[in-house]
Amino acid sequence: MVLIGTRSGGRAKLETPVPVDVVNIAKASATTGRLDLTDILNYAAPSFNYNKQSGSDGADHVELGTLRGLGPDQTLVLINGKRRHQTAFVSVFGTRGRGNSGTDLSSIPTSAIDRVEILRDGASAQYGSDAIAGVINLVLKRNINQLTVNAGYAGYYDPAFNTRNAVAQGQYPHGGAIDGNAVTLDANYGLAIGKHNGFINFSANYANNGKTYRQTHDTAYANPKSLPLNTVRRANGDGSANSIDLFFNSEIPLASTRTTFYSFGGYSRKNSDDYAFTRNFSGSSNRFPTDASGNIIQVPGIINPTADGDYYFNPIIQTHNTDASLAMGFKGVLGKDVDWDLSNTLGNNSFHFYGDKTFNASLGAGKTHFDDGGPQFLQNTTNLNFNKHIGSIFDGLNIGAGAEYRYERYKIIAGEPDSYSNYNEDKATGSQGFPGYQPSDAVNAHRTVEGVYLDLEADVTKKWLIDFANRLEHYSDFGYNFNTKFATRYKITDNFNLRGSVGTGFRAPSLQQINYSSSYTNVQGGVISEVKIAPNYSPITKAAGIPTLKQEKSTNAGIGFTYKPIPELSITTDAYLIKVKDRVVLSGQFSADDDTLDPNFTAALTALHVTAAQFFANAVNTTNKGLDVVIEYNKTVGYNRFRLLFTGNFQNMKIDKINYPPKLSTTDDLKQIFLSDREQKFILASAPPQKLSLNPEYGYKKFTVGTRFTYFGKIVLLGYGQNFDGLNPQVPLDKTGQIVPDQYNYTGKVVSDLYFTYKLSKVAHVSIGSDNIFNLHPELGVVQGAKANYAFNNEPGGPFDPVQMGQNGRRLYVRVGFNF
């Protein structure tokens, strides 16, 4: 039974009018070394996609997934059916989710989750903003009098790219032969309350993850698997993190009434530590502390000498990601059969940055740790819902109606002055790696949202179900929005159902996108510069001709079928079409030296001591077309258990139109800067064109063995090009000088996992296995014939972009679980 997508109390998974995936988190997490919920879902749900970013400021420290190829903020996340707040973080780097915020699923402990329901259909008319791609509902555990404890270890064994084995010894930091070592411990326990099935369930997770270090081993040009020495980002890999997550879920029926009090919420804190791009003295001496004669001031443990006489340091970006939430409500029955539910859900996320083992070169060498400030986001949602089932109309009619009031607040807290100030005009401004937020970036913005909805769900006959939903919302910052949705399911036979839907959707531009402001250090092709992201209301933004942000609007349609030819086998197939108008993305960088721009705009940039600026804008209209297939077979014969699961997503996205602001469309170059071919490839790479997974599993008595084969289709991205500006990116071949596209072809790959589980006793079980057992990586992100001069010309400055299975290779793990 699934709860998402219906207000009638739940329906069987194969009888819903729209597709819903149900993922058993306990089972999914027991057969993988992947730790975060986002990463687990990436291999468990067909159209959910996620890649770990690296070298991307805060994107290294937060896990944002996508659904059906759209952005992270175009999927609504619920917990127990209540809206979950988003992270305060905004992604400004990386191939997926650039310019988006989203919901960080890793802040919710997996030990607290019974199952995840993924509604793969537009649902703005049912649930409001952000549900263009679909809805993810996390259903929390309710069990009592059972203590569950799980402990695990995982580490990456990657002899192919671990820098410990690199030829360029002394040039790259590294760990051991197995790196990215992770230790996890979680527990769950529930208590009964009262005599009427009341309960409170507690969960706790602790995780400690080590860094990974990845480069090609060989620097010889003739070797096709080699790249030159990476002086752009010597410390390339995933950052380290330690986290603690606490959560609870409770329901308490009130004695002698038909009313139940419920509550859930939690607290999480994740401290992360990751390397930024390298600063080399030979190329950027103004970013190093020097004495009066210009000689480098060597700081042991931070500044490192190289064998060829250079010096470098790798700034570290640290984050403290703190999340807290609390939902409380009452639900019950009015009269004979009117269900009601009144709730309030409060959530707050704080994402604070620190610079470590770095310098503000204009300040000198005495200070190496900086408080860079950071954003905060608070959301409070109040809901009142009513449901009434009328059995005398058709074969049953459910009427759902309700109202919602939401308050949102977004803040940016400035860093300490030393993190952003300049004390010497001959030196670079602010702390290297991540300059602090400035007082001019600080903001305290808020808005309110009011909404009402009406949902009619009717079993017209025993075979025919229809659902008709409508929602009207008003935003204090841009006005009204109305959406509608129609869905239906018809039972051709008892085991074959046709289903389909059509509707409209919307996503309000987030407060983060409207108000985000920062000055950051950008590295393109080894060239370091300061870039300003100006908020939407800024005079700089208006001088550039960027219009006020407005809501994204969508139309979506889906059609599919479910088929259960025998009790052990189920098949679902669903095709979809999603058209989105006015998608909010982050523009390219407009230079202060460009004399084709408005003089007021370039003068403002010069006054800020930045070389370029970029903006959030309703830049593109897109169309997504796709097909989801899920085939599941379960059979038990005596002590033998057979399971086969196939999931597949085939999708294609195209950009229908680019919405150029008039001031930024006067030349072809300005159009390219606004949204270059390179940036368009990032949008189109939100999901691979195919993602297929085959998971056969066999069990005998206490023993289970399984494999999982996941195919990631080809992805094409572009580099920055020979001018390091990303505009019409081309590079000359090293031997002939022929100009070719700076294009990286990440060909399709199959990742193979292997796992074993054994029940040691009534209370204990163990799981061992390997994810990516054959140690596959994406293709190298380089034009093979142009790698001598144009390697590492990509977003993370490493051997690969964050695509497909990621860069870390084979992961080994062991887990031990206890149930008392």
C-alpha positions in Angstrom: 0.0 0.0 0.0 1.3 3.5 -0.9 0.2 6.7 0.7 1.6 9.2 -1.8 -0.5 10.5 -4.7 -3.8 9.8 -3.0 -5.9 11.2 -0.2 -8.1 8.2 0.2 -6.0 6.4 2.8 -3.7 4.5 0.4 -3.9 2.1 -2.6 -2.1 -1.0 -3.7 1.1 -0.1 -5.6 -0.1 -1.6 -8.9 -3.5 0.1 -8.7 -2.5 3.7 -8.5 -3.4 6.0 -11.4 0.3 7.2 -11.6 3.6 5.3 -11.1 5.0 5.0 -7.6 8.2 3.3 -6.6 8.5 1.8 -3.1 12.0 1.3 -1.7 12.5 -0.7 1.4 15.4 1.2 3.0 16.5 -1.5 5.4 16.9 -4.0 2.6 18.4 -1.5 0.1 21.0 -0.2 2.6 22.0 -3.7 3.8 23.3 -4.8 0.4 25.5 -1.9 -0.5 28.4 0.1 0.9 26.7 3.4 -0.2 25.9 5.3 2.9 23.7 8.3 2.1 20.0 7.9 1.3 20.5 9.9 -1.9 23.2 7.5 -3.1 21.2 4.4 -2.1 18.2 5.7 -4.1 20.4 6.3 -7.2 20.8 2.5 -7.5 17.3 1.6 -6.3 14.9 3.8 -8.3 14.9 4.0 -12.1 14.5 7.7 -12.8 16.3 9.0 -9.7 19.9 10.3 -10.4 22.7 11.5 -8.2 26.4 12.2 -8.5 28.9 13.3 -5.9 30.3 16.7 -6.8 34.0 17.4 -6.1 35.9 20.7 -6.2 32.6 22.6 -6.1 32.6 24.6 -2.9 29.5 23.6 -0.9 28.3 21.1 -3.5 31.0 18.8 -2.1 29.2 18.7 1.2 25.5 18.2 0.4 23.7 15.5 -1.5 21.1 16.7 -4.1 19.4 14.2 -6.4 17.2 14.6 -9.4 14.1 12.9 -10.7 13.3 12.3 -14.4 16.2 14.5 -15.5 14.9 17.8 -14.0 16.6 19.9 -11.3 17.0 19.0 -7.6 14.5 21.7 -6.7 11.8 20.4 -9.1 11.1 17.4 -6.8 9.1 17.9 -3.7 10.2 15.9 -0.6 7.7 15.0 2.1 8.1 13.2 5.5 5.0 11.3 6.6 3.2 13.3 4.0 4.3 16.7 5.3 6.5 19.2 3.3 10.2 19.0 4.1 12.3 22.2 4.0 15.1 22.7 1.5 18.7 23.3 2.3 20.0 26.9 2.5 22.8 25.9 0.1 22.7 26.9 -3.6 24.8 25.0 -6.1 26.9 27.3 -8.3 29.3 24.6 -9.6 29.0 21.1 -11.0 27.3 19.3 -13.8 24.0 18.6 -12.0 21.8 21.1 -10.2 23.7 24.2 -11.1 21.8 27.2 -9.9 19.5 25.0 -7.8 18.8 24.5 -4.2 17.0 21.3 -3.1 16.3 19.0 -0.2 19.3 17.3 1.4 18.1 13.7 2.0 21.3 12.8 3.8 20.2 14.9 6.8 17.6 12.2 7.6 18.9 9.0 9.2 18.3 5.9 7.2 17.6 4.0 10.4 14.5 6.2 10.9 12.9 5.4 7.5 10.6 2.4 6.9 10.3 3.0 3.2 10.6 5.6 0.5 7.7 6.3 -1.9 8.7 8.0 -5.1 5.8 9.4 -7.1 7.0 9.7 -10.7 4.5 12.2 -11.9 3.9 16.0 -11.8 1.9 16.7 -8.6 1.9 20.5 -8.1 -1.9 20.5 -8.2 -1.9 18.0 -5.3 1.1 19.2 -3.2 2.1 22.6 -4.4 5.4 24.2 -5.6 8.4 22.0 -6.5 6.5 18.9 -7.5 7.1 19.4 -11.3 9.1 16.1 -11.6 7.4 14.3 -8.8 7.3 13.7 -5.1 9.4 11.7 -2.7 7.7 10.7 0.5 9.8 9.3 3.4 7.6 7.1 5.6 9.1 6.9 9.1 9.2 3.7 11.3 6.5 3.0 13.8 7.7 -0.2 15.4 7.9 -0.7 19.2 9.7 -3.0 21.6 12.4 -3.8 19.1 16.0 -2.5 19.2 17.8 -2.5 15.9 21.5 -1.8 15.8 23.7 -1.7 12.6 27.5 -1.1 12.4 29.4 -0.9 9.1 32.7 -0.2 7.5 33.4 0.7 3.9 36.5 1.8 1.9 37.6 2.4 -1.6 40.2 0.1 -3.1 41.1 1.8 -6.4 44.6 0.8 -7.5 43.9 2.4 -10.9 43.5 6.1 -9.8 44.5 6.3 -6.1 47.3 8.9 -6.0 49.3 6.8 -3.6 50.4 4.9 -6.7 51.0 7.9 -8.9 54.3 8.3 -10.7 54.4 12.0 -9.7 55.3 11.3 -6.1 55.5 14.4 -3.9 53.1 16.3 -6.2 49.8 15.0 -4.9 48.6 14.3 -1.3 47.3 10.8 -0.7 45.9 8.4 1.8 46.4 4.7 2.1 45.9 1.9 -0.4 42.2 1.9 0.8 40.9 5.4 1.2 37.6 7.0 1.8 37.3 4.9 4.9 33.9 5.1 6.4 32.6 3.9 9.8 28.8 4.0 10.5 26.7 3.1 13.5 22.9 3.5 13.7 20.2 2.4 16.1 16.4 2.4 16.2 14.0 1.7 19.1 10.4 2.3 19.8 8.3 2.5 22.9 4.6 1.9 23.4 2.6 4.9 24.9 -0.7 4.3 26.6 -3.2 1.6 25.9 -4.5 2.7 22.5 -1.5 1.8 20.2 0.4 5.0 20.9 4.1 4.9 20.3 7.3 6.9 20.1 10.2 5.7 17.9 13.8 7.0 18.2 16.6 6.7 15.6 20.2 7.8 15.7 23.0 7.6 13.0 26.7 8.3 13.3 29.0 8.3 10.3 32.7 9.2 9.8 33.9 9.4 6.2 37.5 9.8 5.1 38.9 11.6 2.0 39.6 10.1 -1.4 42.4 11.1 -3.7 42.2 10.5 -7.4 44.5 11.3 -10.3 45.9 9.3 -13.3 49.0 7.5 -12.3 51.0 8.1 -15.5 51.9 11.6 -16.8 53.5 10.3 -20.0 51.8 11.8 -23.0 51.9 8.6 -25.1 49.8 6.6 -22.7 46.1 7.1 -23.6 45.2 6.5 -19.9 47.5 9.2 -18.7 47.1 12.9 -18.1 49.8 15.6 -17.4 50.7 16.6 -13.9 47.6 18.2 -12.4 48.8 21.5 -10.9 45.3 22.9 -11.2 43.8 20.7 -8.5 46.5 18.4 -6.9 44.1 17.2 -4.1 41.3 15.9 -6.3 38.7 13.6 -4.6 35.9 13.5 -2.2 36.1 15.4 1.1 35.9 14.0 4.6 32.8 14.3 6.8 31.5 13.3 10.2 27.8 13.5 11.0 25.3 12.7 13.7 21.6 12.5 12.9 18.8 12.1 15.5 15.1 11.6 14.6 11.9 10.6 16.3 8.3 9.7 15.2 5.4 9.5 17.5 1.6 9.1 17.7 -0.5 9.3 20.8 -4.3 8.7 20.6 -6.1 10.9 23.2 -8.1 8.8 25.6 -11.9 8.7 25.1 -11.7 10.7 21.9 -11.3 10.0 18.2 -8.3 12.3 18.0 -4.6 11.5 17.8 -1.7 13.7 18.5 1.4 13.1 16.3 4.8 14.5 16.1 8.1 13.8 14.3 11.4 15.6 13.7 15.0 15.6 14.4 18.4 17.2 14.4 21.5 16.6 12.3 25.0 18.1 12.1 27.5 17.3 9.4 31.0 18.8 9.5 32.8 18.5 6.2 36.3 19.1 5.1 37.4 19.2 1.4 40.2 20.6 -0.7 39.7 23.5 -3.0 41.7 24.2 -6.2 45.5 24.4 -5.8 47.4 27.7 -5.5 50.8 27.5 -7.2 53.4 30.2 -6.5 54.7 30.2 -10.1 51.3 31.0 -11.5 49.7 33.1 -8.8 52.3 34.6 -6.4 49.8 37.3 -5.3 47.8 34.6 -3.5 50.7 33.7 -1.3 52.0 35.5 1.8 55.4 37.1 1.0 57.9 39.2 2.8 58.9 42.8 1.9 61.3 41.5 -0.8 58.6 39.3 -2.4 60.0 36.1 -1.1 57.5 33.4 -0.2 56.9 32.9 3.6 56.9 29.2 4.0 54.4 27.9 6.5 55.1 24.2 7.4 52.2 21.9 7.0 50.4 24.2 4.5 52.9 25.4 1.8 54.6 22.6 0.1 57.8 22.6 -2.1 58.0 20.6 -5.3 60.9 18.8 -6.8 61.0 21.3 -9.7 61.4 24.3 -7.4 57.8 25.5 -7.2 55.6 25.9 -4.1 51.9 25.2 -3.7 49.1 25.0 -1.1 45.7 23.4 -1.2 43.1 25.6 0.6 40.6 23.6 2.5 36.9 24.5 2.6 35.1 23.4 5.7 31.3 23.4 6.3 29.1 23.0 9.3 25.7 21.9 7.9 23.1 22.0 10.7 19.5 20.9 10.3 16.6 20.9 12.7 12.9 20.1 12.2 9.8 19.5 14.2 6.3 18.6 13.0 3.3 18.4 15.3 -0.4 17.9 14.6 -3.7 16.5 15.5 -5.8 14.2 13.4 -9.2 12.6 13.9 -12.7 12.1 12.7 -15.6 14.6 12.7 -19.1 13.2 12.8 -19.3 9.7 11.2 -16.7 9.8 8.4 -15.0 13.1 7.9 -11.2 12.7 8.5 -9.4 15.9 9.5 -5.7 16.7 10.0 -4.2 19.9 11.4 -0.4 20.2 11.5 2.5 22.6 11.7 5.9 21.7 10.4 9.0 23.8 11.1 12.4 23.3 9.6 15.7 25.2 9.6 19.0 24.6 7.8 22.2 26.5 8.4 25.1 26.0 6.0 28.2 27.7 7.4 31.6 28.0 5.6 35.1 28.1 7.0 38.5 28.4 5.3 41.3 26.3 6.7 45.0 25.9 6.0 44.7 28.9 3.7 45.7 32.6 3.7 44.4 36.1 3.0 47.6 37.0 1.2 47.0 40.7 1.8 46.9 40.0 5.5 50.1 37.9 5.7 51.0 34.4 6.9 49.9 34.7 10.5 46.3 33.7 10.1 45.3 30.4 8.4 41.7 29.8 9.5 38.7 32.0 8.6 35.0 32.2 9.4 33.5 32.8 5.9 29.8 33.1 7.0 27.0 31.3 5.3 23.3 31.1 4.5 20.3 29.9 6.6 16.9 28.9 5.5 13.8 28.5 7.6 10.4 27.2 6.6 7.2 26.9 8.6 4.1 25.2 7.1 0.7 25.0 8.6 -1.8 22.6 7.0 -5.5 21.8 7.5 -6.9 18.9 5.6 -10.3 17.2 5.3 -11.2 13.9 3.7 -14.7 12.4 3.3 -15.5 9.1 1.7 -19.0 8.7 0.2 -19.8 5.2 -0.6 -23.1 5.9 -2.2 -21.7 7.9 -5.1 -20.4 5.7 -7.9 -18.4 2.8 -6.3 -17.0 5.3 -3.8 -16.0 9.0 -4.0 -13.3 10.6 -1.8 -13.4 14.3 -1.4 -10.2 15.9 -0.2 -10.0 19.6 0.6 -7.7 21.8 2.6 -5.6 24.9 3.1 -1.9 25.7 3.6 0.0 28.6 5.0 3.7 28.7 4.6 6.3 31.2 5.8 9.9 31.2 4.5 12.9 33.1 5.5 16.4 33.2 3.9 19.5 34.8 5.4 23.1 35.2 4.5 25.4 35.9 7.4 28.6 37.8 6.5 32.0 36.3 7.4 34.6 37.9 9.5 36.3 40.9 7.9 39.6 39.0 7.4 37.8 36.5 5.2 36.8 39.0 2.5 38.9 42.2 3.0 41.9 43.4 1.1 44.8 45.0 3.1 47.3 45.2 0.2 46.3 46.1 -3.3 49.1 44.0 -4.7 47.6 40.9 -3.2 44.5 38.9 -3.9 41.4 39.8 -1.9 40.0 37.6 0.9 40.8 34.0 2.0 41.9 31.7 -0.7 39.6 28.8 -1.6 36.4 30.4 -0.5 36.3 34.2 0.2 33.9 35.0 3.0 30.4 36.5 2.4 30.7 40.2 2.6 28.4 42.7 4.5 27.0 43.7 1.0 26.0 40.0 0.5 24.1 39.8 3.8 20.3 39.5 3.5 17.3 38.7 5.5 14.4 38.0 3.1 11.1 36.4 3.7 7.8 35.6 2.0 4.4 34.0 2.7 2.4 31.5 0.7 -1.3 30.7 1.0 -2.9 27.8 -0.8 -6.2 25.9 -1.0 -6.9 22.7 -2.9 -9.7 20.4 -3.8 -9.1 16.7 -4.7 -11.8 14.4 -6.0 -11.0 10.7 -6.3 -13.8 8.5 -7.6 -14.1 4.8 -8.2 -16.6 5.4 -11.0 -16.9 1.6 -11.3 -15.1 -1.3 -9.8 -12.7 -1.1 -12.7 -12.5 2.7 -13.4 -10.7 5.2 -11.1 -10.4 8.9 -11.8 -8.7 11.6 -9.8 -9.1 15.3 -10.4 -7.0 17.8 -8.3 -6.9 21.6 -8.3 -4.8 24.0 -6.3 -4.7 27.8 -6.0 -1.7 29.4 -4.3 -0.7 33.0 -3.6 2.9 34.1 -3.1 3.6 37.4 -1.5 6.5 38.1 -3.9 4.9 37.3 -7.2 1.2 36.7 -6.9 -1.2 33.9 -7.8 -0.8 30.5 -9.4 -3.4 27.9 -10.3 -2.8 24.3 -11.3 -4.9 21.3 -12.2 -4.4 17.6 -12.7 -6.4 14.7 -14.1 -5.4 11.1 -13.6 -7.1 7.8 -14.3 -6.7 4.0 -14.1 -8.8 1.4 -15.8 -8.7 -2.3 -15.0 -8.8 -4.1 -18.3 -8.6 -7.4 -16.4 -8.0 -8.3 -12.8 -4.2 -8.3 -13.5 -3.8 -5.7 -16.2 -4.4 -1.9 -15.6 -4.1 1.0 -17.9 -3.2 4.4 -16.3 -2.5 7.9 -17.4 -2.4 11.5 -16.3 -2.3 15.1 -17.6 -1.8 18.3 -15.7 0.0 21.6 -15.1 2.6 22.4 -12.6 4.8 25.2 -11.2 7.8 25.9 -9.1 8.2 29.3 -7.4 11.8 30.6 -7.7 13.3 29.9 -4.3 14.2 32.6 -1.9 17.7 31.3 -2.3 17.7 32.0 -6.0 16.1 35.4 -5.6 18.4 36.6 -2.9 21.7 34.7 -3.2 24.8 36.9 -3.3 28.5 36.1 -3.1 31.9 36.9 -4.4 33.8 33.7 -5.1 37.1 32.6 -6.5 36.7 30.9 -9.9 39.3 28.7 -11.6 39.0 28.1 -15.3 41.8 26.4 -17.1 44.2 27.3 -14.3 43.2 31.0 -14.5 42.0 32.3 -11.1 39.5 35.2 -10.9 37.0 36.7 -8.6 33.3 36.5 -9.7 30.2 38.2 -8.3 26.9 36.4 -8.2 24.4 39.3 -7.8 21.0 38.9 -6.3 17.9 39.4 -8.5 17.0 42.7 -7.0 20.5 44.2 -7.1 21.2 47.4 -9.1 24.0 45.4 -10.8 21.4 42.8 -12.0 19.1 45.5 -13.2 21.9 47.3 -15.0 22.7 44.0 -16.8 19.0 43.8 -17.9 18.1 40.6 -16.0 14.3 40.6 -15.4 12.6 39.9 -12.1 12.4 36.1 -11.5 9.1 34.5 -12.0 7.7 31.0 -11.5 8.5 28.1 -13.6 5.4 26.6 -15.3 5.0 23.1 -16.6 2.6 20.8 -18.4 3.0 17.1 -18.1 1.4 13.9 -19.4 1.9 10.3 -18.7 0.5 7.0 -19.9 1.4 3.4 -18.8 0.2 0.0 -17.7 0.7 -2.4 -14.8 0.6 -6.2 -15.5 0.7 -9.1 -13.1 0.5 -12.2 -15.2 1.3 -14.5 -12.3 1.4 -13.8 -8.6 5.2 -13.8 -8.5 5.7 -11.4 -11.4 4.8 -7.7 -11.9 5.5 -5.4 -14.8 5.0 -1.7 -15.0 5.7 0.6 -17.9 5.1 4.3 -18.0 5.9 7.0 -20.6 6.0 10.6 -19.7 6.3 14.1 -21.3 7.2 17.2 -19.2 7.5 20.6 -20.7 8.9 23.3 -18.5 8.8 27.0 -19.3 11.1 29.7 -17.8 13.4 27.3 -15.9 15.6 29.2 -13.4 19.3 28.6 -14.1 22.6 30.4 -13.4 23.9 32.5 -16.3 27.4 32.6 -17.5 30.0 35.1 -16.4 29.9 38.6 -17.9 33.3 40.4 -17.9 33.9 43.8 -16.5 36.2 44.4 -19.5 33.5 43.8 -22.1 32.8 47.1 -23.8 29.6 45.8 -25.4 27.9 45.8 -22.1 26.0 48.6 -20.3 28.7 51.0 -18.9 26.8 51.2 -15.6 27.0 47.5 -15.3 30.8 47.2 -15.9 31.5 50.2 -13.7 29.7 48.5 -10.8 31.8 45.4 -11.3 35.0 47.4 -11.3 34.0 49.1 -8.1 33.5 45.7 -6.4 37.1 44.6 -7.5 35.6 41.6 -9.3 36.4 40.5 -12.9 33.0 39.1 -13.8 29.4 38.7 -12.7 26.6 36.1 -13.2 22.9 36.0 -12.4 19.9 33.7 -11.8 17.4 34.1 -14.7 14.4 32.3 -16.2 16.7 31.3 -19.0 15.3 28.2 -20.7 12.3 26.2 -21.8 12.8 22.5 -21.9 11.0 19.3 -22.9 11.7 15.9 -21.2 10.4 12.7 -22.8 11.0 9.4 -21.2 10.0 5.8 -20.4 10.2 4.0 -17.0 10.1 0.2 -16.8 10.0 -1.9 -13.7 9.9 -5.7 -13.7 10.0 -7.7 -10.5 9.9 -11.4 -9.9 9.8 -13.1 -6.5 9.5 -16.9 -5.9 10.0 -19.2 -3.0 10.4 -22.9 -3.5 11.0 -24.7 -0.2 14.2 -23.2 1.3 15.1 -21.5 -2.0 14.3 -17.9 -2.6 14.5 -16.3 -6.1 14.3 -12.6 -6.8 14.9 -10.7 -10.0 14.4 -6.9 -10.3 14.9 -4.9 -13.5 14.4 -1.2 -13.6 15.0 1.1 -16.6 14.7 4.7 -17.4 15.0 6.0 -21.0 14.9 9.7 -21.3 15.7 12.6 -23.6 15.7 16.3 -22.9 15.9 19.1 -25.4 16.2 22.9 -24.9 13.2 24.4 -26.8 14.1 28.1 -26.3 16.6 30.3 -24.6 15.0 33.5 -23.1 17.7 36.1 -23.7 17.2 39.4 -21.9 17.3 42.2 -24.5 20.4 43.9 -23.1 22.3 40.6 -23.3 21.3 39.5 -26.8 22.8 42.3 -28.9 25.7 40.2 -30.0 26.2 36.5 -30.6 29.0 36.5 -28.0 26.7 37.9 -25.3 24.1 35.3 -26.1 26.8 32.6 -25.7 27.8 34.1 -22.4 24.3 34.2 -21.1 23.8 30.5 -21.7 26.7 29.0 -23.6 26.8 25.6 -25.5 28.8 24.4 -22.5 26.1 25.4 -20.0 23.4 23.9 -22.1 25.3 20.6 -22.0 25.2 20.7 -18.2 21.4 21.1 -18.2 21.0 18.2 -20.6 23.3 16.0 -18.5 21.0 16.1 -15.5 20.4 12.4 -16.2 21.9 9.9 -18.6 19.8 9.0 -21.6 19.5 5.5 -20.3 19.9 4.0 -16.8 19.2 0.3 -16.5 19.6 -2.0 -13.5 19.3 -5.7 -13.2 19.3 -7.2 -9.7 19.2 -11.0 -9.5 19.2 -12.5 -6.0 19.2 -16.0 -4.6 18.6 -17.1 -1.0 18.8 -20.4 0.7 17.8 -20.7 4.4 20.0 -18.1 6.2 22.2 -17.3 3.2 21.6 -14.8 0.4 23.8 -13.8 -2.6 23.0 -11.1 -5.1 24.4 -9.1 -7.9 23.4 -5.7 -9.3 24.3 -4.5 -12.8 23.7 -0.8 -13.5 24.2 0.7 -16.9 24.7 4.4 -17.2 24.3 5.7 -20.8 26.6 8.1 -22.6 26.9 11.7 -21.5 28.6 14.4 -23.5 30.0 17.5 -21.8 32.2 20.4 -23.0 35.3 22.0 -21.5 36.3 25.6 -21.2 38.1 25.7 -24.6 41.4 27.2 -25.4 40.3 30.7 -24.3 39.2 29.3 -20.9 35.9 31.1 -21.2 33.5 28.2 -22.2 32.3 30.1 -25.2 32.2 27.9 -28.4 34.8 25.8 -26.6 37.5 24.5 -29.0 41.1 23.4 -28.5 44.0 22.8 -30.9 45.4 19.3 -31.2 48.9 19.1 -29.7 50.6 17.7 -32.8 48.8 19.3 -35.7 47.2 22.4 -34.3 43.9 21.4 -35.8 41.0 23.0 -34.0 38.5 20.5 -32.6 35.6 20.8 -30.1 36.6 20.6 -26.5 34.2 17.7 -26.0 34.3 14.9 -23.4 32.5 11.7 -24.4 31.6 9.7 -21.3 30.7 6.4 -23.0 28.1 4.1 -21.5 29.3 1.8 -18.7 28.0 -1.1 -16.6 28.7 -1.0 -12.9 28.6 -4.4 -11.2 27.9 -5.0 -7.5 28.2 -8.2 -5.5 26.8 -8.9 -2.0 26.4 -11.7 0.5 24.3 -11.8 3.6 24.1 -14.4 6.3 21.8 -14.7 9.3 24.2 -15.6 12.2 21.4 -16.1 14.7 17.9 -15.0 15.6 19.3 -11.6 16.5 22.3 -11.1 14.3 23.2 -10.9 10.6 26.2 -9.9 8.5 26.5 -8.5 5.0 29.7 -8.2 3.0 30.2 -7.2 -0.6 31.6 -4.8 -3.1 30.1 -1.9 -5.1 31.6 -1.5 -8.5 33.6 -4.7 -8.1 35.4 -4.3 -11.4 36.6 -0.8 -10.5 35.1 1.1 -13.4 35.5 4.8 -13.9 34.1 7.3 -16.4 36.2 8.0 -19.5 38.9 10.6 -18.9 37.4 14.1 -19.3 39.8 15.3 -22.0 40.3 15.5 -25.7 42.9 12.8 -26.2 44.9 14.6 -28.8 44.9 17.9 -26.9 45.7 16.8 -23.4 49.2 18.2 -23.2 48.0 21.8 -22.9 44.3 21.4 -22.2 43.8 18.7 -19.6 41.8 19.4 -16.5 39.8 21.9 -18.5 36.6 20.8 -16.9 34.5 22.0 -13.9 36.1 20.0 -11.1 39.7 20.4 -12.4 40.2 16.6 -12.2 40.4 13.6 -14.4 36.6 13.2 -14.7 33.5 15.2 -14.4 30.9 14.1 -11.7 29.0 11.7 -14.0 27.8 8.1 -14.1 29.3 6.0 -11.3 31.6 8.8 -10.1 35.4 8.8 -9.6 36.2 6.7 -6.6 36.1 3.2 -8.1 35.6 -0.1 -6.2 34.1 0.0 -2.7 34.4 -2.8 -0.2 32.1 -3.0 2.8 31.0 -5.1 5.7 27.9 -4.6 7.8 26.7 -6.3 11.0 23.2 -5.9 12.2 21.3 -6.9 15.4 17.6 -7.1 16.2 16.6 -7.5 19.8 
